[in-house]
């Protein structure tokens, strides 16, 4: 059954007879699609490590820019994706946006086969791979309509948490497929040792780096067909009242994505330095980010007809102060998870893969550390734990209250980030940085665990604070804002590593978490608060 006119999951009889089976089928297809979306969006964190190992002629900051561009694009594309379900229906939306990921998956593979490929080509592919990040909001909004409120915490936790395994799977699969001739194409030779889950690869080994993106085409093609033939559109007035034909739906999605990509590219040009193809204008990235969000929202709302009417209705969530409060809190949780997942492999490589020694009174960071850990052997564990534990956060939120669980996680995040900054500072000023890796890595695993649990518990708070007709839109909006963590964290880390003070980045994040600790308590844990949610 592809289209349904009546959907009432709060009716126990309807849920048992018809609803649960249909809802679960759509949930598992959605998870599969989003799994690939996260993989394509986040594979730049691994690809840039291998580009460094292969001797691509780009600086640390230029390589970090690829991670940041994908993050910025994915976050900006979550804004239009927030509104796709009501305008175009869940089935059409998930099918088309999943199919679009084939473009960057193939394009990136072609570009990676030549070490002389221009930086702007990789930047364009990173921009397009953001489609995978944007898909999250439409997926979460769609699934929120299928399940009754009492089961939304677990359902949304599964959709988000299991799909986040796309990051982990990518960090495991990509190093393995790069080490063998899975697809056509000539190999490149490592100039620095690399690694996989199975062990280190010595200098001089053949590497098929193009497989890092080609491999996802094998998943995307069948999942695209599964979306078309297995998913369901809910044509009720509170879900998809403006459902059009497939061609009109695909055209509208394309237009809204292009508008958002334009503003994302414009914002990135303002932020990036000249050697990374940017304008090199000294404007705070926070100001540019805010303008890009507002410009995207304004242009989308200016579209005529049903788009304007639909968005005008959905924009009413911005009149609620809790939309903005939850945006901040969710940025602390998901923004941290996705930002650190994106930057973690490259940060390990730069901080622990090189010796940091004084040469003629100047601290240098270019001598390869032969005793350093392989980033590709360890980085996957953080995203794995954060994704694995995310459904637990939804369940704990159902049992003990979303705000209480979020508060506990926030305290853990403050302490673990502060501790990791200490060991990062010691490592980045040591000739033997590997001596501090165990402490640094352990604290980051704790941090990833806290972000994962808090991700799930935040969904429960949203379900409590907002009525059902608004909860899906709020969830989409807050996840869009939070996704800028995939840009902000790699960007700030890249800047601070270039300034030789990477610990300063983590200290600034610790300050932000402390502010969030107070905000969560003030609005949702005080008994005098409007939505006391222990």
C-alpha positions in Angstrom: 0.0 0.0 0.0 1.8 3.1 -1.2 -0.8 5.8 -0.4 -3.0 6.2 2.7 -5.7 8.9 3.2 -6.4 8.1 6.9 -3.7 7.6 9.5 -4.4 7.5 13.2 -1.6 5.7 15.2 -3.0 7.0 18.5 -6.1 4.8 18.0 -5.0 1.4 19.5 -7.3 -0.6 17.3 -6.1 1.0 14.1 -2.5 0.6 15.3 -2.8 -3.1 16.0 -4.8 -3.9 12.8 -3.0 -1.8 10.2 -0.6 0.8 11.6 2.2 -1.1 13.2 3.2 -3.2 10.2 3.1 -0.3 7.8 5.0 2.0 10.2 7.7 -0.6 10.8 8.2 -1.2 7.1 8.7 2.5 6.4 11.0 2.8 9.4 13.4 0.1 8.2 13.5 1.4 4.6 14.1 4.9 6.0 17.0 3.6 8.1 18.6 2.0 5.1 18.3 5.1 3.0 19.6 7.4 5.8 22.4 4.9 6.5 23.8 5.5 3.0 23.2 9.2 3.3 25.3 9.5 6.3 28.0 7.4 4.7 28.3 9.7 1.6 28.1 12.8 3.7 30.8 11.8 6.2 33.3 9.9 4.0 35.4 13.0 3.6 36.8 12.5 7.1 38.4 9.2 5.9 39.2 10.3 2.3 41.2 13.3 3.5 43.3 11.1 5.8 44.2 8.8 2.8 44.8 11.8 0.5 47.4 12.9 3.1 48.9 9.4 3.1 49.0 9.4 -0.7 50.7 12.7 -1.0 47.9 14.8 -2.6 49.3 18.3 -2.8 46.9 20.0 -0.4 47.6 21.6 3.0 46.0 20.5 6.3 43.7 23.4 6.2 42.6 22.7 2.6 41.9 19.1 3.5 40.0 20.2 6.5 38.0 22.5 4.2 36.6 19.5 2.4 35.2 18.1 5.6 33.8 21.5 6.6 32.2 22.1 3.2 30.4 18.8 3.3 29.2 19.6 6.8 28.0 23.1 5.9 26.2 21.9 2.8 24.5 19.0 4.6 23.3 21.3 7.4 22.0 24.0 5.0 20.2 21.3 2.9 18.4 20.2 6.0 16.4 23.5 5.9 14.5 22.7 2.7 14.4 19.0 3.6 12.4 20.0 6.8 9.5 20.9 4.5 9.6 18.2 1.8 7.3 15.7 3.5 4.3 18.0 3.7 4.9 19.3 0.1 6.0 16.1 -1.7 5.2 13.1 0.5 7.5 10.7 2.3 7.8 8.2 -0.5 8.7 10.6 -3.3 11.0 12.6 -1.1 13.1 9.6 0.2 13.2 8.0 -3.2 14.5 11.1 -5.0 16.9 12.4 -2.5 18.4 8.9 -2.1 18.9 8.6 -5.9 20.6 12.0 -6.0 23.4 10.6 -3.8 24.6 8.5 -6.8 26.0 11.8 -8.4 28.6 12.6 -5.7 29.4 9.0 -5.1 30.4 8.5 -8.7 31.9 12.0 -9.2 34.2 11.7 -6.1 35.5 8.4 -7.3 36.5 9.8 -10.7 38.2 12.8 -9.1 40.2 10.7 -6.7 41.9 8.7 -9.4 44.1 11.6 -10.3 46.4 13.3 -7.7 46.5 16.4 -9.9 42.7 17.0 -9.7 42.0 20.6 -8.7 40.9 21.4 -5.2 37.7 23.0 -6.5 36.5 19.7 -8.0 36.8 18.0 -4.6 35.0 21.0 -3.0 32.2 20.6 -5.5 31.8 16.9 -4.7 31.9 17.7 -1.0 29.2 20.3 -1.5 27.0 17.8 -3.3 27.6 15.0 -0.8 25.8 17.3 1.7 22.6 16.0 0.2 23.1 12.9 2.3 23.2 15.0 5.4 20.2 17.0 4.4 18.1 13.8 4.0 18.0 13.4 7.8 15.3 16.0 8.5 12.9 14.7 5.9 13.4 11.2 7.1 12.9 12.1 10.8 9.9 14.2 10.0 8.3 11.4 7.9 8.8 8.7 10.6 7.5 11.0 13.4 4.0 10.8 11.6 3.9 7.1 11.5 4.2 6.2 15.2 2.1 7.0 18.3 3.6 9.5 20.7 4.3 6.8 23.3 6.6 5.0 20.8 8.2 8.0 19.1 11.2 8.1 21.4 12.2 4.6 20.4 11.2 4.9 16.8 13.0 8.1 16.2 16.0 6.9 18.2 16.2 3.8 16.0 15.9 5.9 12.8 18.5 8.3 13.9 20.8 5.9 15.8 20.9 3.0 13.3 21.2 5.3 10.4 24.1 7.0 12.2 25.8 3.6 11.8 26.4 4.8 8.3 29.3 6.8 9.7 30.7 3.8 11.5 30.2 1.5 8.6 31.9 4.0 6.3 34.9 4.3 8.6 35.2 0.5 8.6 34.4 -0.3 5.0 36.2 2.5 3.2 39.7 1.6 4.5 39.1 -2.0 3.6 37.8 -1.4 0.0 40.6 1.1 -0.6 43.1 -1.7 -0.1 41.8 -3.9 -2.9 40.8 -3.7 -6.6 37.1 -3.9 -6.1 36.4 -1.6 -9.0 38.2 -0.7 -12.2 40.9 1.9 -12.0 44.7 2.2 -11.4 46.0 2.2 -7.8 48.1 4.9 -6.1 51.0 4.2 -3.8 51.1 5.2 -0.2 53.9 7.5 0.8 53.0 7.2 4.5 51.8 4.1 6.2 48.0 3.7 6.5 45.7 1.2 8.1 42.4 -0.7 8.3 40.6 -2.5 11.1 42.8 -5.5 10.2 46.1 -3.8 10.7 48.6 -1.3 9.2 49.4 -0.9 5.5 53.1 -0.2 5.0 54.5 2.7 2.9 54.5 1.8 -0.8 51.3 -0.3 -0.7 48.8 0.0 -3.5 45.6 1.9 -2.6 42.5 2.3 -4.6 41.2 5.5 -3.0 38.4 5.8 -5.6 36.7 2.9 -4.0 35.9 5.1 -1.0 33.0 6.6 -2.9 32.3 4.0 -5.6 31.4 1.3 -3.0 28.2 3.3 -2.0 26.8 3.1 -5.4 26.3 -0.7 -4.8 24.1 0.2 -1.9 22.3 3.2 -3.2 20.9 1.6 -6.4 18.9 -1.2 -4.7 17.8 1.0 -1.8 16.5 3.6 -4.3 14.2 0.9 -5.8 13.2 -0.2 -2.3 12.1 3.3 -1.4 9.9 3.5 -4.5 8.2 0.2 -4.2 8.1 -0.2 -0.4 7.4 3.2 1.2 4.0 4.8 1.9 2.7 8.3 1.5 0.2 9.6 4.1 -2.2 11.9 2.3 -3.9 13.3 5.3 -4.3 17.0 6.0 -1.7 17.1 8.8 1.0 15.1 6.9 1.1 15.6 3.1 -2.0 17.7 2.0 -0.2 19.1 -1.0 0.9 15.8 -2.5 1.5 16.3 -6.3 2.6 14.0 -9.1 6.1 12.4 -9.0 7.5 14.7 -11.7 6.2 17.9 -9.9 7.5 16.6 -6.6 10.9 15.9 -8.0 11.0 19.3 -9.7 10.1 21.1 -6.5 12.6 19.2 -4.4 15.3 20.0 -7.0 14.5 23.7 -7.0 14.5 24.0 -3.2 17.8 22.1 -3.0 19.4 24.3 -5.7 18.4 27.5 -3.8 19.9 26.1 -0.6 23.1 24.9 -2.4 23.5 28.4 -3.8 23.4 30.0 -0.4 25.6 27.3 1.1 28.3 27.9 -1.6 28.1 31.6 -1.2 28.5 31.4 2.6 31.4 29.0 2.2 33.1 31.4 -0.2 32.9 34.1 2.4 34.3 31.9 5.2 37.1 30.0 3.4 40.6 31.5 3.1 42.1 32.4 -0.3 44.2 29.2 -0.6 41.0 27.2 -0.1 39.3 29.0 -3.0 37.5 31.4 -0.6 37.2 35.2 -0.5 39.5 35.5 2.5 37.3 38.1 4.1 37.6 38.5 7.8 33.9 38.0 8.7 33.1 35.8 11.8 31.7 32.5 10.6 28.8 32.8 13.0 27.5 35.9 11.2 27.8 34.2 7.8 26.1 31.1 9.1 23.2 33.1 10.5 22.8 35.0 7.2 22.9 31.8 5.1 20.1 30.3 7.3 17.9 33.4 7.1 18.5 33.9 3.3 17.6 30.3 2.7 14.5 30.5 4.7 13.4 33.8 3.0 14.0 32.5 -0.5 12.1 29.2 0.1 9.2 31.1 1.6 9.1 33.4 -1.5 8.3 30.5 -3.8 4.7 30.8 -5.0 1.6 28.7 -4.6 1.3 25.7 -2.3 5.0 26.1 -1.3 4.3 29.5 0.2 1.1 28.4 1.9 2.7 25.2 3.3 5.9 27.0 4.6 3.8 29.9 6.0 2.0 27.3 8.1 5.1 25.4 9.1 7.0 28.7 9.9 4.7 29.2 12.9 7.1 27.0 14.9 9.4 30.0 15.0 7.0 31.9 17.1 7.5 29.4 19.9 10.6 30.1 22.0 11.0 26.4 22.7 11.9 25.9 19.0 15.0 28.0 19.6 15.8 26.5 23.0 15.6 23.0 21.6 17.7 24.1 18.7 20.5 25.0 21.1 20.2 21.8 23.1 20.1 19.6 20.1 23.1 21.3 18.7 25.0 20.3 21.8 24.0 16.7 21.3 23.8 15.8 17.6 25.9 18.7 16.5 28.8 17.4 18.7 28.3 13.8 17.5 28.3 14.6 13.8 31.0 17.3 14.1 33.5 15.1 16.0 32.6 12.1 13.8 33.6 14.1 10.8 36.8 15.6 12.3 38.0 12.7 14.5 40.0 10.6 11.9 41.9 13.6 10.5 42.5 15.1 14.0 44.0 11.7 15.1 46.2 11.7 12.0 47.5 15.3 12.4 48.0 15.2 16.2 49.3 11.7 16.8 50.6 10.8 13.3 53.4 13.4 13.4 56.1 14.3 15.8 56.0 17.8 17.3 59.6 18.9 17.8 61.6 22.0 18.2 63.8 22.9 15.3 65.9 26.0 15.7 63.6 27.3 18.4 60.5 26.7 16.3 57.9 24.0 17.0 57.5 21.9 13.8 54.7 19.3 13.0 55.8 17.7 9.8 58.0 14.7 10.8 56.1 11.5 10.5 55.6 9.6 13.7 56.3 6.0 12.9 55.0 4.9 16.3 51.7 6.8 16.0 48.4 5.1 15.9 46.6 4.6 12.5 43.6 7.0 12.4 41.7 4.5 10.2 42.2 1.7 12.7 40.7 3.6 15.6 38.5 6.6 14.5 35.4 4.4 13.7 35.0 3.4 17.4 33.7 6.9 18.4 30.9 7.1 15.8 30.1 3.4 16.5 29.5 3.9 20.2 27.6 7.1 19.6 25.2 5.5 17.1 24.9 2.2 19.0 23.9 3.9 22.2 21.5 6.4 20.7 18.3 4.2 20.9 19.1 3.7 24.5 18.8 7.5 25.0 15.3 7.4 23.5 14.4 4.5 25.8 15.9 6.2 28.9 14.0 9.4 28.0 10.8 7.4 27.9 11.5 6.0 31.3 13.0 8.8 33.3 12.3 12.0 31.3 14.2 13.4 28.4 15.5 16.6 30.1 16.9 14.6 33.1 18.8 12.2 30.8 20.1 15.1 28.7 21.3 17.0 31.8 23.3 14.0 33.0 24.9 13.6 29.6 25.7 17.3 29.4 27.7 17.1 32.7 29.7 14.1 31.2 30.3 16.1 28.0 31.7 19.0 29.9 34.1 16.9 31.9 35.3 14.6 29.1 35.8 17.5 26.6 37.9 19.4 29.2 40.0 16.3 29.9 40.5 15.6 26.2 41.7 19.2 25.6 44.4 18.6 28.3 45.8 15.5 26.6 45.5 17.1 23.2 47.7 20.0 24.3 50.3 17.6 25.7 50.3 15.5 22.6 50.6 18.4 20.2 53.8 19.6 22.0 55.5 16.2 22.3 58.0 14.3 20.1 56.2 11.2 21.3 52.5 12.1 21.1 51.4 8.5 21.1 52.2 8.4 24.9 48.9 10.4 25.4 46.8 8.7 22.9 45.1 6.2 25.3 43.8 8.9 27.6 42.8 11.2 24.7 41.0 8.3 22.9 39.2 7.0 26.0 37.9 10.5 26.9 36.6 10.9 23.4 34.8 7.5 23.5 33.1 8.7 26.7 32.2 12.0 24.9 30.7 10.1 22.0 28.7 7.9 24.4 27.2 11.0 26.1 26.3 12.7 22.8 24.6 9.5 21.6 22.4 9.1 24.7 21.6 12.8 24.7 20.6 12.6 21.0 17.9 10.0 21.8 16.7 11.7 25.0 16.2 15.1 23.3 13.7 13.5 21.0 11.6 12.6 24.0 11.7 16.2 25.2 10.5 17.5 21.8 7.6 15.0 21.9 6.6 16.4 25.4 7.0 20.1 24.6 5.3 20.3 21.2 1.9 19.1 19.9 2.1 16.3 17.4 1.3 18.5 14.4 4.4 20.6 15.2 6.8 18.0 16.7 7.9 16.7 13.3 8.6 20.2 11.9 10.5 21.2 15.1 12.5 18.0 15.0 13.5 18.7 11.4 14.4 22.3 12.2 16.5 21.6 15.3 18.4 18.8 13.5 19.1 21.2 10.6 20.6 23.8 13.0 22.5 21.1 14.9 24.0 19.7 11.7 26.1 22.8 11.4 28.3 21.1 14.0 29.6 19.0 11.0 31.0 22.3 9.7 31.8 24.2 12.8 33.8 21.6 14.7 36.1 20.6 11.7 36.5 24.3 10.8 37.4 25.4 14.3 39.7 22.4 14.8 41.4 23.1 11.5 42.0 26.7 12.4 43.3 25.9 15.9 45.6 23.2 14.6 47.0 25.7 12.1 47.5 28.1 15.0 49.2 25.2 17.0 46.6 25.5 19.8 44.1 22.6 19.1 43.2 22.4 22.8 41.6 25.9 22.5 38.9 24.4 20.2 37.9 21.8 22.8 37.9 24.5 25.6 35.5 26.6 23.6 33.2 23.6 23.1 33.3 23.0 26.9 32.1 26.5 27.5 29.2 26.0 25.1 28.2 22.7 26.9 28.2 24.5 30.2 25.8 27.1 28.8 23.6 24.3 27.5 23.6 22.7 31.0 22.0 25.9 32.4 19.6 26.3 29.6 18.3 22.7 29.9 17.8 23.1 33.6 16.1 26.5 33.4 13.5 25.5 30.8 12.9 21.7 31.5 14.2 20.7 34.9 12.9 23.5 37.2 9.6 22.7 38.8 8.5 26.2 38.0 9.3 25.8 34.3 6.6 25.6 31.7 7.5 22.1 30.7 9.0 20.4 33.8 10.3 17.2 32.3 12.2 15.2 34.8 
